[in-house]
């Protein structure tokens, strides 16, 4: 009788333990921490007619068209190494037809990750916009591209992570619940965090890293108090099946002081304290046009890092090569004057390197490069042409006489400086 009574609690514990949900992530990775890494943002949003997406021109031009009147890119990609390319109406000075790539092609993603390995770039955050989370179709473009990226990250040993961009979330009737469901789908169906013993999903503090971008910006229609972002963070960190993650939040540059480009709501600080890393969006806030702006950038980073240490979160600053979106802004009714080509000049890499140098001088332990492929806002580091198409009625920005791979090479050098493999010189490295 006594033996039977002892068996009952044991059986109960066995049954109870079997009902506890099992975490669905592989708790190992070749990248267990963001620290010491240089990661890039990767949009993957370019489409072309005939690429299998069933769509027309996307992010090359507006309204599905890509011609003089509808062009939205300022830099022209160097497609000499691409397996698949698509003809455009634009011409080079010698009369040859200019071509572009599509992000839908597996060969495009493969080539981009190949370049990352060749130039020593650690990996990318795959951008996933809110509108994608509304669509449960497993064959949607974003899933195909992410699947190809996961394959390429394994092939070339590059880090990869998911970044949710809340752009497009409506103020009325929507919250972050669709992001939760989307993350479940990525974990279950794409196996983003369970790629086997040799997986390269980026971890931080030993946990898979997920990014939520778009909190605290005054131009957003939604209120961060009303969209359930706190529940999303709690889910990612604590859900027994899909949680156990580290969380990085994308916020405005002046998040610390809650002014200038940031809504003055202290709730943002509560959210940041509940996360693991904060990523302030600095594109356009610092420029090569203002004397001493590099010092202001460094001072901003020093102050941010001090605040983050006091509040128990890690910090990653943004570096970027320049900025130009004249064609993207052209003919927009809400613009009173045309945007300037090369609004933040690249200066042959001098601006990019000044940010790298000062970020690391300021104490940065990791870097985020904006962006890998964004030729429509002129922040891309991938290969672009120094002699782009030219003709009457259209203009593209050149590469300051630099080789097409100049910014891939510089980004690799930034990683070497970050890891103290080479000196952090104020002057740009000599190739």
C-alpha positions as CSV (number, residue, x, y, z in Angstrom):
1,X,0.0,0.0,0.0
2,X,2.8,2.4,0.9
3,X,4.6,1.5,-2.4
4,X,1.4,2.4,-4.4
5,X,1.1,5.7,-2.6
6,X,4.7,6.6,-3.5
7,X,4.1,5.6,-7.2
8,X,1.2,8.0,-7.7
9,X,3.1,11.3,-7.2
10,X,5.8,10.0,-9.5
11,X,3.3,9.2,-12.2
12,X,1.7,12.6,-11.8
13,X,5.0,14.3,-12.2
14,X,5.8,12.3,-15.3
15,X,2.4,13.1,-16.9
16,X,2.7,16.8,-15.9
17,X,6.2,17.2,-17.3
18,X,5.1,15.7,-20.6
19,X,2.3,18.3,-20.9
20,X,4.8,21.2,-20.5
21,X,5.4,22.8,-23.9
22,X,8.8,22.2,-25.4
23,X,10.7,25.2,-26.6
24,X,11.0,25.1,-30.4
25,X,14.4,26.7,-30.9
26,X,17.6,24.9,-31.3
27,X,19.5,26.4,-28.4
28,X,22.8,26.5,-30.2
29,X,24.2,28.7,-32.9
30,X,27.5,29.7,-34.5
31,X,26.6,33.3,-33.5
32,X,25.7,33.4,-29.7
33,X,26.1,37.1,-29.3
34,X,25.8,40.3,-31.4
35,X,28.8,41.7,-29.7
36,X,31.8,42.0,-31.9
37,X,29.7,41.8,-35.1
38,X,28.9,44.1,-37.9
39,X,25.4,43.4,-39.2
40,X,23.5,45.0,-42.0
41,X,19.8,45.7,-42.6
42,X,18.5,43.8,-45.6
43,X,15.3,45.0,-47.3
44,X,14.9,42.3,-50.0
45,X,12.0,44.3,-51.5
46,X,13.0,44.7,-55.2
47,X,10.7,43.0,-57.8
48,X,10.7,42.9,-61.6
49,X,8.2,41.7,-64.2
50,X,8.9,38.0,-64.9
51,X,10.6,37.2,-61.6
52,X,7.8,34.8,-60.5
53,X,6.3,37.2,-58.0
54,X,3.4,38.0,-60.3
55,X,4.0,41.7,-59.7
56,X,5.4,44.5,-61.8
57,X,8.3,46.8,-60.9
58,X,8.5,47.2,-57.1
59,X,10.9,49.6,-55.3
60,X,12.5,50.4,-58.6
61,X,9.6,52.6,-59.6
62,X,6.2,53.7,-58.5
63,X,2.8,52.4,-59.5
64,X,4.4,49.3,-61.0
65,X,6.3,51.2,-63.6
66,X,10.1,51.8,-64.0
67,X,10.8,54.6,-66.5
68,X,11.9,58.2,-66.5
69,X,8.6,59.4,-64.9
70,X,8.3,56.6,-62.3
71,X,11.9,55.8,-61.3
72,X,12.5,55.7,-57.5
73,X,16.2,54.6,-57.2
74,X,19.2,57.0,-57.0
75,X,22.0,54.4,-57.3
76,X,22.3,51.8,-60.1
77,X,23.3,48.3,-59.1
78,X,26.4,46.7,-60.6
79,X,24.7,43.5,-62.0
80,X,27.8,42.1,-63.8
81,X,27.9,39.1,-61.4
82,X,24.2,38.3,-61.3
83,X,22.8,35.1,-62.8
84,X,19.4,36.6,-63.6
85,X,18.8,40.2,-64.7
86,X,16.0,42.2,-66.1
87,X,16.0,44.8,-68.9
88,X,14.9,48.4,-68.3
89,X,14.2,51.4,-70.5
90,X,17.3,53.1,-69.3
91,X,20.5,53.2,-71.4
92,X,24.2,53.6,-70.7
93,X,26.2,56.3,-72.5
94,X,27.3,53.7,-75.1
95,X,23.6,52.9,-75.9
96,X,23.5,49.5,-74.2
97,X,20.4,48.6,-72.2
98,X,20.7,48.9,-68.4
99,X,19.6,45.9,-66.3
100,X,18.7,45.3,-62.7
101,X,18.1,42.3,-60.4
102,X,15.2,41.0,-58.4
103,X,15.2,40.0,-54.8
104,X,12.8,37.1,-55.6
105,X,15.6,35.2,-57.4
106,X,17.4,32.7,-55.2
107,X,20.6,33.4,-57.2
108,X,20.4,37.1,-56.1
109,X,20.2,36.2,-52.4
110,X,23.0,33.7,-52.8
111,X,25.2,36.3,-54.5
112,X,24.6,38.9,-51.8
113,X,25.5,36.4,-49.0
114,X,28.5,35.3,-51.0
115,X,29.7,38.9,-51.0
116,X,29.2,39.1,-47.3
117,X,31.6,36.1,-46.8
118,X,34.1,37.5,-49.3
119,X,34.4,40.9,-47.7
120,X,34.1,39.7,-44.0
121,X,30.6,41.1,-43.3
122,X,29.0,39.1,-40.4
123,X,25.4,39.0,-41.6
124,X,22.1,40.7,-42.0
125,X,18.8,41.4,-40.3
126,X,16.0,40.4,-42.7
127,X,13.4,43.2,-42.8
128,X,9.8,41.9,-42.3
129,X,7.1,44.6,-42.6
130,X,3.9,44.6,-40.7
131,X,1.7,44.1,-43.8
132,X,3.5,40.8,-44.3
133,X,2.2,39.5,-40.9
134,X,-1.4,40.0,-42.1
135,X,-1.0,37.5,-44.9
136,X,-0.9,33.9,-43.7
137,X,0.0,32.5,-47.2
138,X,3.1,30.3,-46.9
139,X,4.1,31.1,-50.5
140,X,4.2,34.9,-49.9
141,X,7.2,36.7,-51.3
142,X,8.7,37.5,-47.9
143,X,8.7,33.8,-46.9
144,X,10.4,32.8,-50.2
145,X,13.1,35.5,-49.8
146,X,13.6,34.6,-46.1
147,X,13.8,30.9,-46.9
148,X,16.5,31.6,-49.6
149,X,18.4,33.8,-47.1
150,X,18.4,31.0,-44.5
151,X,19.8,28.7,-47.1
152,X,22.5,31.2,-48.2
153,X,23.4,32.0,-44.6
154,X,24.1,28.3,-44.0
155,X,26.0,28.0,-47.2
156,X,28.3,30.9,-46.5
157,X,28.3,30.9,-42.7
158,X,26.7,34.3,-42.3
159,X,24.6,35.4,-39.3
160,X,20.9,36.0,-39.9
161,X,18.0,37.3,-37.8
162,X,14.4,38.6,-38.3
163,X,13.6,42.3,-37.9
164,X,9.9,43.2,-37.6
165,X,9.2,46.7,-38.9
166,X,5.9,48.0,-37.6
167,X,5.5,50.5,-40.5
168,X,2.1,50.0,-41.9
169,X,0.4,49.2,-38.6
170,X,-2.9,51.0,-38.5
171,X,-3.9,53.2,-35.6
172,X,-7.4,51.9,-35.4
173,X,-8.2,48.2,-35.0
174,X,-4.7,46.7,-35.2
175,X,-2.1,45.6,-32.6
176,X,1.0,43.5,-32.6
177,X,-0.9,40.2,-32.3
178,X,-0.3,39.3,-36.0
179,X,3.4,39.6,-35.4
180,X,3.1,36.9,-32.7
181,X,1.3,34.6,-35.1
182,X,3.8,35.4,-37.8
183,X,6.7,34.5,-35.6
184,X,5.1,31.2,-34.7
185,X,4.8,30.5,-38.4
186,X,8.4,31.3,-39.1
187,X,9.5,29.1,-36.2
188,X,7.2,26.1,-37.2
189,X,7.3,26.2,-41.0
190,X,10.5,28.0,-42.0
191,X,12.5,26.6,-39.0
192,X,14.2,30.0,-38.7
193,X,15.7,29.1,-35.3
194,X,16.1,25.4,-35.7
195,X,18.4,24.9,-38.7
196,X,20.4,22.1,-37.0
197,X,23.7,22.0,-35.2
198,X,25.4,24.3,-37.7
199,X,22.7,27.0,-37.7
200,X,23.6,30.7,-38.1
201,X,20.6,32.4,-36.6
202,X,21.9,35.3,-34.6
203,X,21.6,34.9,-30.8
204,X,22.3,37.5,-28.1
205,X,23.0,36.6,-24.5
206,X,22.7,33.0,-25.7
207,X,19.1,33.4,-27.0
208,X,17.7,33.9,-30.5
209,X,17.5,37.6,-31.3
210,X,14.3,39.2,-32.7
211,X,14.0,42.9,-33.5
212,X,10.9,45.1,-33.2
213,X,11.4,48.3,-35.2
214,X,9.3,51.5,-35.1
215,X,8.7,52.6,-31.5
216,X,8.6,56.2,-30.4
217,X,8.6,57.9,-33.8
218,X,6.3,60.9,-34.0
219,X,5.3,60.3,-37.6
220,X,3.6,57.0,-36.8
221,X,-0.2,56.9,-36.5
222,X,-0.2,54.3,-33.8
223,X,0.3,54.9,-30.1
224,X,2.9,52.5,-28.5
225,X,0.7,52.3,-25.4
226,X,-2.2,50.9,-27.4
227,X,-0.8,48.3,-29.8
228,X,0.2,45.6,-27.3
229,X,4.0,45.8,-27.9
230,X,4.5,45.0,-24.3
231,X,2.6,41.7,-24.8
232,X,4.7,41.0,-27.9
233,X,8.0,41.5,-26.0
234,X,6.7,39.3,-23.1
235,X,5.7,36.6,-25.6
236,X,9.1,36.7,-27.4
237,X,11.0,36.5,-24.1
238,X,8.8,34.2,-22.0
239,X,6.5,32.0,-24.1
240,X,7.4,28.4,-23.2
241,X,7.3,27.3,-26.9
242,X,8.2,30.2,-29.1
243,X,9.8,32.5,-26.5
244,X,13.2,32.3,-24.8
245,X,14.4,35.0,-27.1
246,X,16.4,38.2,-26.7
247,X,14.7,41.3,-28.1
248,X,16.1,44.4,-29.8
249,X,14.0,47.6,-30.2
250,X,14.4,50.0,-33.1
251,X,13.8,53.6,-31.8
252,X,14.5,57.2,-32.8
253,X,17.9,58.8,-32.4
254,X,17.0,60.9,-29.4
255,X,15.2,58.2,-27.4
256,X,17.3,58.9,-24.4
257,X,16.1,62.5,-24.0
258,X,12.6,62.0,-25.5
259,X,12.8,65.1,-27.7
260,X,13.6,66.2,-31.3
261,X,12.7,63.1,-33.4
262,X,11.1,61.2,-30.5
263,X,7.7,61.3,-28.9
264,X,8.0,62.7,-25.4
265,X,6.4,59.6,-23.8
266,X,8.4,58.0,-21.0
267,X,6.6,54.7,-21.8
268,X,9.2,54.2,-24.4
269,X,11.8,53.9,-21.7
270,X,9.7,51.2,-20.0
271,X,9.7,49.2,-23.2
272,X,13.4,49.6,-23.7
273,X,14.2,48.5,-20.2
274,X,12.2,45.3,-20.8
275,X,14.3,44.5,-23.9
276,X,17.9,43.4,-24.4
277,X,19.3,45.8,-27.0
278,X,18.3,49.3,-28.2
279,X,19.0,50.4,-31.8
280,X,18.5,54.1,-32.4
281,X,17.7,55.0,-36.1
282,X,20.4,57.6,-37.0
283,X,20.1,57.8,-40.8
284,X,19.7,61.5,-41.8
285,X,20.4,62.8,-38.3
286,X,24.1,63.2,-38.8
287,X,25.6,64.5,-42.1
288,X,28.9,65.0,-43.9
289,X,27.7,68.6,-44.7
290,X,28.1,70.0,-41.2
291,X,31.5,70.7,-39.7
292,X,32.0,68.8,-36.4
293,X,28.9,66.6,-36.9
294,X,31.2,63.5,-36.4
295,X,32.0,64.8,-32.9
296,X,28.3,65.3,-32.2
297,X,27.6,61.7,-33.3
298,X,30.3,60.4,-31.0
299,X,29.0,62.4,-28.1
300,X,25.5,61.1,-28.7
301,X,26.8,57.5,-28.6
302,X,28.8,58.1,-25.4
303,X,25.7,59.5,-23.7
304,X,23.5,56.7,-25.0
305,X,25.8,53.9,-23.8
306,X,26.0,55.5,-20.4
307,X,22.2,55.6,-20.2
308,X,21.9,52.0,-21.4
309,X,24.4,50.7,-18.8
310,X,22.3,52.4,-16.1
311,X,19.2,50.8,-17.5
312,X,20.5,47.3,-18.1
313,X,20.3,47.1,-21.9
314,X,22.9,46.8,-24.6
315,X,23.3,49.3,-27.3
316,X,24.1,49.3,-31.1
317,X,24.6,52.4,-33.1
318,X,23.9,52.8,-36.8
319,X,26.6,53.7,-39.4
320,X,25.7,54.4,-43.0
321,X,27.5,55.5,-46.2
322,X,25.3,58.5,-47.1
323,X,21.8,59.4,-48.2
324,X,20.1,60.2,-51.4
325,X,16.4,59.8,-52.4
326,X,15.8,62.5,-55.0
327,X,14.1,60.1,-57.5
328,X,12.0,58.5,-54.8
329,X,10.7,61.9,-53.7
330,X,10.3,63.3,-57.2
331,X,6.7,64.4,-58.0
332,X,5.4,63.7,-54.6
333,X,2.6,66.1,-53.8
334,X,3.6,66.5,-50.2
335,X,7.1,67.9,-51.1
336,X,7.4,71.7,-51.5
337,X,10.8,71.4,-53.2
338,X,12.7,68.7,-55.0
339,X,15.1,66.5,-53.0
340,X,18.8,66.9,-53.7
341,X,20.8,64.1,-55.2
342,X,23.4,63.0,-52.7
343,X,21.8,65.0,-49.9
344,X,24.3,63.4,-47.5
345,X,27.4,63.0,-49.8
346,X,29.4,59.8,-49.4
347,X,32.7,61.5,-50.1
348,X,34.3,58.4,-51.4
349,X,33.7,56.6,-48.1
350,X,35.0,59.4,-45.8
351,X,31.6,59.9,-44.2
352,X,31.0,56.2,-43.6
353,X,34.4,55.7,-42.1
354,X,34.0,58.8,-39.8
355,X,30.9,57.2,-38.4
356,X,32.6,53.8,-37.9
357,X,35.6,55.4,-36.3
358,X,33.6,57.6,-33.9
359,X,31.1,54.9,-33.0
360,X,33.9,52.6,-31.9
361,X,35.7,55.5,-30.2
362,X,32.5,56.1,-28.3
363,X,32.4,52.6,-27.0
364,X,30.3,50.6,-29.4
365,X,30.7,46.9,-29.1
366,X,28.6,46.1,-32.2
367,X,27.5,47.9,-35.3
368,X,24.4,48.1,-37.5
369,X,25.0,49.1,-41.1
370,X,22.1,50.8,-42.9
371,X,21.6,49.3,-45.4
372,X,22.8,46.4,-47.5
373,X,20.6,46.8,-50.5
374,X,18.6,50.1,-50.2
375,X,19.5,51.8,-53.5
376,X,16.2,53.8,-53.3
377,X,17.4,55.8,-50.4
378,X,21.0,55.8,-51.3
379,X,22.2,53.9,-48.2
380,X,23.2,50.7,-49.8
381,X,26.7,49.1,-49.4
382,X,26.3,46.5,-52.1
383,X,28.0,46.9,-55.5
384,X,26.8,49.9,-57.4
385,X,28.0,51.5,-60.6
386,X,30.3,54.5,-60.8
387,X,29.1,55.2,-64.3
388,X,25.3,54.5,-64.1
389,X,22.8,54.9,-67.0
390,X,22.6,58.5,-68.3
391,X,20.3,60.2,-70.7
392,X,17.9,63.1,-71.2
393,X,15.4,63.4,-68.4
394,X,17.0,61.1,-65.8
395,X,19.9,61.1,-63.4
396,X,21.6,58.6,-61.1
397,X,24.2,59.2,-58.5
398,X,27.8,57.9,-59.2
399,X,30.2,56.2,-56.8
400,X,32.7,59.1,-56.4
401,X,35.1,57.3,-58.7
402,X,35.3,54.3,-56.3
403,X,35.2,50.7,-57.3
404,X,31.7,49.2,-57.2
405,X,32.6,47.0,-54.1
406,X,34.1,49.9,-52.1
407,X,31.5,49.9,-49.3
408,X,31.5,46.1,-49.0
409,X,35.2,46.3,-48.5
410,X,34.9,49.2,-46.0
411,X,32.3,47.4,-44.0
412,X,34.6,44.4,-43.7
413,X,37.3,46.7,-42.5
414,X,34.8,48.1,-39.9
415,X,34.4,44.6,-38.5
416,X,38.2,44.2,-38.2
417,X,38.4,47.5,-36.3
418,X,35.5,46.5,-34.0
419,X,37.3,43.3,-33.1
420,X,40.6,45.1,-32.7
421,X,42.2,43.2,-35.5
422,X,43.4,46.4,-37.1
423,X,43.8,49.9,-35.6
424,X,40.9,52.4,-35.4
425,X,42.4,55.1,-37.6
426,X,40.6,58.4,-38.1
427,X,41.6,58.3,-41.8
428,X,39.9,55.9,-44.2
429,X,41.9,52.7,-44.8
430,X,44.0,52.5,-47.9
431,X,43.1,49.7,-50.1
